[in-house]
């Protein structure tokens, strides 16, 4: 296998072990592999959360994610990059997002992974509705996430 870019938006869950192995097997020249998995948490903004519904704009989502990955590739020397983001109804503790990157050096892999997540949280056209004990609430990007993504400029 050789370096690859994978960008997937899907309703079904992903298999972390399988995705990790694809990255690991993608080449023998990269010595670093960094992954991140985001989960649905049971508490947000001091409210008990029982579920999360994610909508997206299909014509735009993959394009925006591809641009985020392209920007990461322009900033760091990366090998393979995989971004999987789920949509639809998710329960507490379910996987939402997978970001995995390989690089020859760990610092590039760490920074690129964090950059992709920061930009994904603030730039990608996903809309999140949390189901809480107080009712359903549409969630906007946090100010702290916006500030974090600006820090990469």
C-alpha positions in Angstrom: 0.0 0.0 0.0 1.1 3.6 -0.5 0.1 6.9 1.1 -3.6 7.7 0.8 -6.2 10.3 1.8 -9.5 8.9 3.0 -12.5 11.2 3.7 -15.8 9.6 4.6 -19.1 10.9 5.9 -21.3 8.1 7.0 -24.2 7.1 9.3 -22.7 3.7 10.3 -20.1 3.3 13.0 -16.4 2.7 12.1 -14.0 0.1 13.3 -11.1 1.8 15.0 -8.8 -1.2 14.8 -9.4 -1.5 11.0 -8.8 2.2 10.4 -5.7 2.2 12.5 -4.4 -0.9 10.6 -5.0 0.7 7.2 -2.9 3.7 8.2 -0.2 1.5 9.7 0.0 -0.7 6.6 -0.1 2.3 4.2 3.7 2.7 4.1 7.0 1.7 5.8 8.7 5.2 5.6 6.5 6.9 8.2 7.5 6.4 11.8 4.6 8.3 13.4 0.9 7.5 13.5 -1.4 9.7 15.5 -5.2 9.1 15.9 -8.0 10.8 17.5 -11.5 9.5 18.2 -14.3 11.8 19.4 -17.2 10.3 21.4 -20.6 11.5 22.4 -20.3 12.7 26.0 -23.1 12.6 28.5 -22.6 16.1 29.8 -22.3 19.4 27.8 -22.8 23.0 29.0 -23.9 21.7 32.4 -26.8 19.7 30.9 -27.2 15.9 30.9 -27.1 14.6 27.3 -28.8 11.5 26.1 -28.1 11.7 22.4 -26.7 13.7 19.5 -28.1 14.2 16.1 -25.8 15.4 13.3 -26.9 16.8 10.0 -24.6 17.9 7.2 -24.7 19.5 3.7 -23.6 16.5 1.5 -22.5 18.6 -1.5 -20.2 20.6 0.7 -19.1 18.5 3.6 -16.6 16.3 1.8 -15.2 19.3 -0.2 -14.6 21.3 3.1 -13.0 18.2 4.7 -10.8 17.7 1.7 -9.7 21.4 1.9 -8.9 21.0 5.6 -6.7 18.0 4.8 -5.1 19.8 1.9 -4.2 22.7 4.2 -2.7 20.3 6.7 -0.6 18.7 4.0 0.7 22.1 3.0 1.8 22.8 6.6 3.3 19.5 7.5 4.9 16.6 5.7 2.3 13.9 6.0 1.9 10.4 4.7 -1.6 9.0 4.9 -4.6 10.9 6.3 -8.0 9.5 7.2 -11.0 11.5 8.3 -14.3 9.7 9.1 -17.2 11.7 10.4 -20.6 10.2 11.3 -24.0 11.7 10.8 -27.5 10.8 12.0 -28.6 9.9 15.5 -25.9 8.9 18.0 -26.1 7.7 21.6 -23.9 8.6 24.5 -20.4 7.1 24.2 -20.8 6.3 20.5 -17.9 7.3 18.2 -18.5 10.5 16.2 -15.2 11.2 14.4 -11.9 9.5 13.5 -8.9 11.4 12.4 -5.6 9.6 11.7 -2.4 10.8 10.2 1.0 9.3 9.5 4.3 11.2 9.1 8.0 10.5 9.2 8.1 12.5 12.5 5.8 12.6 15.5 5.6 16.4 15.8 4.1 16.8 12.3 1.6 14.0 13.0 0.5 15.5 16.4 0.2 19.0 15.0 -1.6 17.9 11.8 -4.1 15.7 13.7 -4.9 18.6 16.1 -5.2 21.1 13.3 -7.6 18.9 11.3 -9.8 18.4 14.4 -9.8 22.1 15.3 -10.7 23.1 11.8 -13.3 20.3 11.4 -15.0 21.5 14.6 -15.3 25.1 13.4 -15.3 25.0 9.5 -17.0 21.8 8.4 -20.8 22.1 7.6 -22.1 19.9 10.4 -25.1 20.9 12.5 -25.4 19.2 16.0 -28.6 18.9 18.0 -28.3 17.5 21.5 -31.1 15.7 23.3 -30.9 16.8 27.0 -33.1 16.6 30.0 -34.1 20.2 29.2 -35.1 19.3 25.6 -33.4 19.4 22.2 -30.9 22.1 21.6 -28.9 23.0 18.4 -25.2 23.5 19.4 -22.9 26.1 17.8 -19.1 26.0 17.8 -17.7 27.1 21.1 -15.9 30.4 21.3 -12.9 28.4 22.7 -12.9 26.2 19.6 -13.1 29.2 17.3 -10.1 30.9 19.1 -8.1 27.6 18.9 -8.6 27.3 15.1 -7.6 31.0 14.7 -4.3 30.2 16.5 -3.2 28.0 13.5 -3.2 31.0 11.1 
